[in-house]
Amino acid sequence: MASSMRSLFSDHSRYVECFRRFLSNSTEHQCMQEFMDKKLPGIIARIGDTKSEIKILSIGGGSGEIDLQILSEAQAQHPGVRISNEVVEPSAEQITKYKELVAKTSNLENIKFTWHKETSSEYQNRMMEKKEIQKYDFIHMIQMLYYVEDIPATLKFFHGLLATSAKILIVLVSGTSGWDKLWKKYGSRLPRDDLCQYVTSSHVTQMLDKLGIKYECYDLLSTMDVSDCFIDGSENGDLLWDFLTETRHFNKTAPPDLKAEITKDLQEPEFSIKKEGKVLFNNNLSFIVAEA
């Protein structure tokens, strides 16, 4: 009998709700914040020296919260210098939220914002057609390479946009994370969607090596509390199951044997740790900083 499982990406509103639950049940933001506090200042300090304007490109900037933290750090490291911040984001809804955030945030007077409602591939094609390649001092691609069709070509193109002493920051799940184990073991049995690829930092560093691009990689610990996944009838658990498997209504539509296997594995040490009665899925993140 054909499976009735469907990709979570086929239902945008449910995906958004699942993503919110993921954020509220994980240390993703705290992990990001740790990097921003400890590592980002040194990275930002080395870009744009002696320049009258620093050019920053945000690929998949979302609703702007992390972008504004990066911009704040750029202001702190390069006081008084003008900043041009270009944002490539395919979601009109996210761009609206980003603009609203900018409107209510102070101390952005020396920053010029430009938004492009397009995917990274559409931006790449438009730039190549124009034959006017803009150079940037800092490019960041945070949790977005999963949604790119040709990742090596994307890395090569954006690396080619770096000015002297510039950097690219790439953030995605670590090759040591539970995601890597989950995708390798169960990816072929879960509904696939053209919108998303199973890619981790291990894949990206291999691609950078082949391209001859120098980089540093920092792994930071992060977890997602999946305890509710093992409670029958838990709405929070249902939404977390959907996010973990990228499957719409996984609990209702997954074959019993598949659900039983993943349920068992989620509680194994290679996927999660058990702490204070909770099951914490390994959500480790990698922060890859590539050089010009």
Contacts in CASP RR format, 6 or more apart in sequence:
PFRMAT RR
TARGET T0000
AUTHOR 0000-0000-0000
METHOD contacts of the structure
MODEL  1
MASSMRSLFSDHSRYVECFRRFLSNSTEHQCMQEFMDKKLPGIIARIGDT
KSEIKILSIGGGSGEIDLQILSEAQAQHPGVRISNEVVEPSAEQITKYKE
LVAKTSNLENIKFTWHKETSSEYQNRMMEKKEIQKYDFIHMIQMLYYVED
IPATLKFFHGLLATSAKILIVLVSGTSGWDKLWKKYGSRLPRDDLCQYVT
SSHVTQMLDKLGIKYECYDLLSTMDVSDCFIDGSENGDLLWDFLTETRHF
NKTAPPDLKAEITKDLQEPEFSIKKEGKVLFNNNLSFIVAEA
3 191 0 8 1.000
3 253 0 8 1.000
3 254 0 8 1.000
3 255 0 8 1.000
4 253 0 8 1.000
5 190 0 8 1.000
5 191 0 8 1.000
5 247 0 8 1.000
5 248 0 8 1.000
5 250 0 8 1.000
5 253 0 8 1.000
5 254 0 8 1.000
6 191 0 8 1.000
6 247 0 8 1.000
6 248 0 8 1.000
6 249 0 8 1.000
6 253 0 8 1.000
7 191 0 8 1.000
7 192 0 8 1.000
7 193 0 8 1.000
7 195 0 8 1.000
7 196 0 8 1.000
7 246 0 8 1.000
7 247 0 8 1.000
7 248 0 8 1.000
8 14 0 8 1.000
8 15 0 8 1.000
8 18 0 8 1.000
8 193 0 8 1.000
8 242 0 8 1.000
8 243 0 8 1.000
8 245 0 8 1.000
8 246 0 8 1.000
8 247 0 8 1.000
8 248 0 8 1.000
9 15 0 8 1.000
9 193 0 8 1.000
9 195 0 8 1.000
9 196 0 8 1.000
9 246 0 8 1.000
10 193 0 8 1.000
10 248 0 8 1.000
11 248 0 8 1.000
14 242 0 8 1.000
14 248 0 8 1.000
17 239 0 8 1.000
18 239 0 8 1.000
18 240 0 8 1.000
18 242 0 8 1.000
18 243 0 8 1.000
19 243 0 8 1.000
21 236 0 8 1.000
21 237 0 8 1.000
21 239 0 8 1.000
21 240 0 8 1.000
21 243 0 8 1.000
22 28 0 8 1.000
22 224 0 8 1.000
22 240 0 8 1.000
22 243 0 8 1.000
23 29 0 8 1.000
25 224 0 8 1.000
25 225 0 8 1.000
25 226 0 8 1.000
25 228 0 8 1.000
25 236 0 8 1.000
25 240 0 8 1.000
26 222 0 8 1.000
26 223 0 8 1.000
26 224 0 8 1.000
26 225 0 8 1.000
26 283 0 8 1.000
27 221 0 8 1.000
27 222 0 8 1.000
27 223 0 8 1.000
27 224 0 8 1.000
27 283 0 8 1.000
28 222 0 8 1.000
28 224 0 8 1.000
28 283 0 8 1.000
28 285 0 8 1.000
30 222 0 8 1.000
31 220 0 8 1.000
31 221 0 8 1.000
31 222 0 8 1.000
31 283 0 8 1.000
31 285 0 8 1.000
32 66 0 8 1.000
32 171 0 8 1.000
32 285 0 8 1.000
34 220 0 8 1.000
35 171 0 8 1.000
35 218 0 8 1.000
35 220 0 8 1.000
35 285 0 8 1.000
35 287 0 8 1.000
36 66 0 8 1.000
36 69 0 8 1.000
36 70 0 8 1.000
36 73 0 8 1.000
39 218 0 8 1.000
39 287 0 8 1.000
40 70 0 8 1.000
40 73 0 8 1.000
41 73 0 8 1.000
41 76 0 8 1.000
41 77 0 8 1.000
42 77 0 8 1.000
43 167 0 8 1.000
43 169 0 8 1.000
43 289 0 8 1.000
44 70 0 8 1.000
44 73 0 8 1.000
44 74 0 8 1.000
44 77 0 8 1.000
44 78 0 8 1.000
44 138 0 8 1.000
45 77 0 8 1.000
46 165 0 8 1.000
46 167 0 8 1.000
47 54 0 8 1.000
47 74 0 8 1.000
47 137 0 8 1.000
47 138 0 8 1.000
47 165 0 8 1.000
47 166 0 8 1.000
47 167 0 8 1.000
48 54 0 8 1.000
48 78 0 8 1.000
48 81 0 8 1.000
48 137 0 8 1.000
48 163 0 8 1.000
48 165 0 8 1.000
48 166 0 8 1.000
49 165 0 8 1.000
51 81 0 8 1.000
51 137 0 8 1.000
52 81 0 8 1.000
52 82 0 8 1.000
53 81 0 8 1.000
53 82 0 8 1.000
53 83 0 8 1.000
53 84 0 8 1.000
54 74 0 8 1.000
54 78 0 8 1.000
54 81 0 8 1.000
54 82 0 8 1.000
54 83 0 8 1.000
54 84 0 8 1.000
54 137 0 8 1.000
54 138 0 8 1.000
55 83 0 8 1.000
55 84 0 8 1.000
55 86 0 8 1.000
55 134 0 8 1.000
55 135 0 8 1.000
55 136 0 8 1.000
55 137 0 8 1.000
55 138 0 8 1.000
55 163 0 8 1.000
56 70 0 8 1.000
56 71 0 8 1.000
56 74 0 8 1.000
56 83 0 8 1.000
56 84 0 8 1.000
56 85 0 8 1.000
56 86 0 8 1.000
56 136 0 8 1.000
56 137 0 8 1.000
56 138 0 8 1.000
56 139 0 8 1.000
56 140 0 8 1.000
57 86 0 8 1.000
57 88 0 8 1.000
57 136 0 8 1.000
57 138 0 8 1.000
57 139 0 8 1.000
57 140 0 8 1.000
57 158 0 8 1.000
57 161 0 8 1.000
58 64 0 8 1.000
58 67 0 8 1.000
58 70 0 8 1.000
58 85 0 8 1.000
58 86 0 8 1.000
58 87 0 8 1.000
58 88 0 8 1.000
58 89 0 8 1.000
58 139 0 8 1.000
58 140 0 8 1.000
59 88 0 8 1.000
59 120 0 8 1.000
59 123 0 8 1.000
59 139 0 8 1.000
59 140 0 8 1.000
59 141 0 8 1.000
59 144 0 8 1.000
59 158 0 8 1.000
60 87 0 8 1.000
60 88 0 8 1.000
60 89 0 8 1.000
60 90 0 8 1.000
60 120 0 8 1.000
60 141 0 8 1.000
60 142 0 8 1.000
60 144 0 8 1.000
61 67 0 8 1.000
61 87 0 8 1.000
61 88 0 8 1.000
61 89 0 8 1.000
61 94 0 8 1.000
61 98 0 8 1.000
61 142 0 8 1.000
61 144 0 8 1.000
62 87 0 8 1.000
62 89 0 8 1.000
62 91 0 8 1.000
62 94 0 8 1.000
62 95 0 8 1.000
62 97 0 8 1.000
62 98 0 8 1.000
63 94 0 8 1.000
63 97 0 8 1.000
63 98 0 8 1.000
63 101 0 8 1.000
64 87 0 8 1.000
64 94 0 8 1.000
64 97 0 8 1.000
64 98 0 8 1.000
64 101 0 8 1.000
65 101 0 8 1.000
66 142 0 8 1.000
67 85 0 8 1.000
67 87 0 8 1.000
67 98 0 8 1.000
67 140 0 8 1.000
68 101 0 8 1.000
68 102 0 8 1.000
68 105 0 8 1.000
68 108 0 8 1.000
70 138 0 8 1.000
70 140 0 8 1.000
71 83 0 8 1.000
71 85 0 8 1.000
71 108 0 8 1.000
71 111 0 8 1.000
72 107 0 8 1.000
74 83 0 8 1.000
74 138 0 8 1.000
75 83 0 8 1.000
75 107 0 8 1.000
75 110 0 8 1.000
75 111 0 8 1.000
80 110 0 8 1.000
81 110 0 8 1.000
82 110 0 8 1.000
82 111 0 8 1.000
82 112 0 8 1.000
83 110 0 8 1.000
83 111 0 8 1.000
83 112 0 8 1.000
84 111 0 8 1.000
84 112 0 8 1.000
84 114 0 8 1.000
85 111 0 8 1.000
85 112 0 8 1.000
85 113 0 8 1.000
85 114 0 8 1.000
86 114 0 8 1.000
86 115 0 8 1.000
86 116 0 8 1.000
86 136 0 8 1.000
87 95 0 8 1.000
87 98 0 8 1.000
87 113 0 8 1.000
87 114 0 8 1.000
87 115 0 8 1.000
87 116 0 8 1.000
88 116 0 8 1.000
88 118 0 8 1.000
88 119 0 8 1.000
88 120 0 8 1.000
88 123 0 8 1.000
89 95 0 8 1.000
89 98 0 8 1.000
89 115 0 8 1.000
89 116 0 8 1.000
89 117 0 8 1.000
90 117 0 8 1.000
90 118 0 8 1.000
90 119 0 8 1.000
90 122 0 8 1.000
91 117 0 8 1.000
92 117 0 8 1.000
95 115 0 8 1.000
95 117 0 8 1.000
98 115 0 8 1.000
99 113 0 8 1.000
99 115 0 8 1.000
102 108 0 8 1.000
102 113 0 8 1.000
116 123 0 8 1.000
118 126 0 8 1.000
119 147 0 8 1.000
120 141 0 8 1.000
120 144 0 8 1.000
120 148 0 8 1.000
120 154 0 8 1.000
120 158 0 8 1.000
121 148 0 8 1.000
121 149 0 8 1.000
121 150 0 8 1.000
121 154 0 8 1.000
124 154 0 8 1.000
124 157 0 8 1.000
124 158 0 8 1.000
127 133 0 8 1.000
127 134 0 8 1.000
128 157 0 8 1.000
133 160 0 8 1.000
133 161 0 8 1.000
134 161 0 8 1.000
135 161 0 8 1.000
135 162 0 8 1.000
135 163 0 8 1.000
135 166 0 8 1.000
136 161 0 8 1.000
136 162 0 8 1.000
136 163 0 8 1.000
136 166 0 8 1.000
137 162 0 8 1.000
137 163 0 8 1.000
137 165 0 8 1.000
137 166 0 8 1.000
137 167 0 8 1.000
138 166 0 8 1.000
138 167 0 8 1.000
138 168 0 8 1.000
138 169 0 8 1.000
139 158 0 8 1.000
139 161 0 8 1.000
139 162 0 8 1.000
139 166 0 8 1.000
139 167 0 8 1.000
139 168 0 8 1.000
139 169 0 8 1.000
140 168 0 8 1.000
140 169 0 8 1.000
140 170 0 8 1.000
140 171 0 8 1.000
141 158 0 8 1.000
141 168 0 8 1.000
141 169 0 8 1.000
141 170 0 8 1.000
141 171 0 8 1.000
142 169 0 8 1.000
142 170 0 8 1.000
142 171 0 8 1.000
143 171 0 8 1.000
143 172 0 8 1.000
145 151 0 8 1.000
145 154 0 8 1.000
145 170 0 8 1.000
145 172 0 8 1.000
145 197 0 8 1.000
145 199 0 8 1.000
145 204 0 8 1.000
146 172 0 8 1.000
146 196 0 8 1.000
146 197 0 8 1.000
146 198 0 8 1.000
146 199 0 8 1.000
147 195 0 8 1.000
147 196 0 8 1.000
147 197 0 8 1.000
148 154 0 8 1.000
148 197 0 8 1.000
149 194 0 8 1.000
151 197 0 8 1.000
151 199 0 8 1.000
151 203 0 8 1.000
151 204 0 8 1.000
151 207 0 8 1.000
152 207 0 8 1.000
152 210 0 8 1.000
152 211 0 8 1.000
155 204 0 8 1.000
155 207 0 8 1.000
155 208 0 8 1.000
155 211 0 8 1.000
155 213 0 8 1.000
155 290 0 8 1.000
156 211 0 8 1.000
158 168 0 8 1.000
159 168 0 8 1.000
159 211 0 8 1.000
159 213 0 8 1.000
159 290 0 8 1.000
159 292 0 8 1.000
162 168 0 8 1.000
162 291 0 8 1.000
162 292 0 8 1.000
163 292 0 8 1.000
164 292 0 8 1.000
165 292 0 8 1.000
166 292 0 8 1.000
167 289 0 8 1.000
167 290 0 8 1.000
167 291 0 8 1.000
167 292 0 8 1.000
168 289 0 8 1.000
168 290 0 8 1.000
169 287 0 8 1.000
169 288 0 8 1.000
169 289 0 8 1.000
170 204 0 8 1.000
170 287 0 8 1.000
170 288 0 8 1.000
170 289 0 8 1.000
170 290 0 8 1.000
171 285 0 8 1.000
171 286 0 8 1.000
171 287 0 8 1.000
171 288 0 8 1.000
172 199 0 8 1.000
172 200 0 8 1.000
172 201 0 8 1.000
172 204 0 8 1.000
172 285 0 8 1.000
172 286 0 8 1.000
172 288 0 8 1.000
173 179 0 8 1.000
173 180 0 8 1.000
173 200 0 8 1.000
173 201 0 8 1.000
173 283 0 8 1.000
173 284 0 8 1.000
173 285 0 8 1.000
173 286 0 8 1.000
174 180 0 8 1.000
174 200 0 8 1.000
174 201 0 8 1.000
174 202 0 8 1.000
174 219 0 8 1.000
174 284 0 8 1.000
174 285 0 8 1.000
174 286 0 8 1.000
175 200 0 8 1.000
175 201 0 8 1.000
175 202 0 8 1.000
175 284 0 8 1.000
175 286 0 8 1.000
176 219 0 8 1.000
176 282 0 8 1.000
176 284 0 8 1.000
177 200 0 8 1.000
177 282 0 8 1.000
177 283 0 8 1.000
177 284 0 8 1.000
177 285 0 8 1.000
178 270 0 8 1.000
178 271 0 8 1.000
178 272 0 8 1.000
178 281 0 8 1.000
178 282 0 8 1.000
178 283 0 8 1.000
178 284 0 8 1.000
179 200 0 8 1.000
179 282 0 8 1.000
179 283 0 8 1.000
180 200 0 8 1.000
180 202 0 8 1.000
181 265 0 8 1.000
181 270 0 8 1.000
181 271 0 8 1.000
182 244 0 8 1.000
182 262 0 8 1.000
182 265 0 8 1.000
182 271 0 8 1.000
183 198 0 8 1.000
183 200 0 8 1.000
184 198 0 8 1.000
185 265 0 8 1.000
186 245 0 8 1.000
186 258 0 8 1.000
186 261 0 8 1.000
186 262 0 8 1.000
187 198 0 8 1.000
189 258 0 8 1.000
190 245 0 8 1.000
190 246 0 8 1.000
190 247 0 8 1.000
191 246 0 8 1.000
191 247 0 8 1.000
193 246 0 8 1.000
196 246 0 8 1.000
200 286 0 8 1.000
201 217 0 8 1.000
201 219 0 8 1.000
201 286 0 8 1.000
201 288 0 8 1.000
204 286 0 8 1.000
204 288 0 8 1.000
205 215 0 8 1.000
205 217 0 8 1.000
205 288 0 8 1.000
208 215 0 8 1.000
208 288 0 8 1.000
208 290 0 8 1.000
213 290 0 8 1.000
213 291 0 8 1.000
214 290 0 8 1.000
214 291 0 8 1.000
215 288 0 8 1.000
215 289 0 8 1.000
215 290 0 8 1.000
215 291 0 8 1.000
216 288 0 8 1.000
216 289 0 8 1.000
217 286 0 8 1.000
217 287 0 8 1.000
217 288 0 8 1.000
217 289 0 8 1.000
218 286 0 8 1.000
218 287 0 8 1.000
218 288 0 8 1.000
218 289 0 8 1.000
219 284 0 8 1.000
219 285 0 8 1.000
219 286 0 8 1.000
219 287 0 8 1.000
220 284 0 8 1.000
220 285 0 8 1.000
220 286 0 8 1.000
220 287 0 8 1.000
221 284 0 8 1.000
222 282 0 8 1.000
222 283 0 8 1.000
222 284 0 8 1.000
222 285 0 8 1.000
223 272 0 8 1.000
223 273 0 8 1.000
223 280 0 8 1.000
223 281 0 8 1.000
223 282 0 8 1.000
223 283 0 8 1.000
224 240 0 8 1.000
224 280 0 8 1.000
224 281 0 8 1.000
224 283 0 8 1.000
225 278 0 8 1.000
225 279 0 8 1.000
225 280 0 8 1.000
225 281 0 8 1.000
226 237 0 8 1.000
226 240 0 8 1.000
226 244 0 8 1.000
226 266 0 8 1.000
226 272 0 8 1.000
226 279 0 8 1.000
226 280 0 8 1.000
226 281 0 8 1.000
227 277 0 8 1.000
227 278 0 8 1.000
227 279 0 8 1.000
228 234 0 8 1.000
228 236 0 8 1.000
228 237 0 8 1.000
228 240 0 8 1.000
229 237 0 8 1.000
229 240 0 8 1.000
229 241 0 8 1.000
229 244 0 8 1.000
229 263 0 8 1.000
229 266 0 8 1.000
229 279 0 8 1.000
230 263 0 8 1.000
230 267 0 8 1.000
230 279 0 8 1.000
231 237 0 8 1.000
237 251 0 8 1.000
238 249 0 8 1.000
238 250 0 8 1.000
238 251 0 8 1.000
241 247 0 8 1.000
241 250 0 8 1.000
241 251 0 8 1.000
242 248 0 8 1.000
242 249 0 8 1.000
242 250 0 8 1.000
244 250 0 8 1.000
244 262 0 8 1.000
244 266 0 8 1.000
244 281 0 8 1.000
245 254 0 8 1.000
245 262 0 8 1.000
247 253 0 8 1.000
247 254 0 8 1.000
250 259 0 8 1.000
251 259 0 8 1.000
265 271 0 8 1.000
266 272 0 8 1.000
266 279 0 8 1.000
266 281 0 8 1.000
267 274 0 8 1.000
267 279 0 8 1.000
271 281 0 8 1.000
271 282 0 8 1.000
272 279 0 8 1.000
272 280 0 8 1.000
272 281 0 8 1.000
272 282 0 8 1.000
273 279 0 8 1.000
273 280 0 8 1.000
273 282 0 8 1.000
274 280 0 8 1.000
END
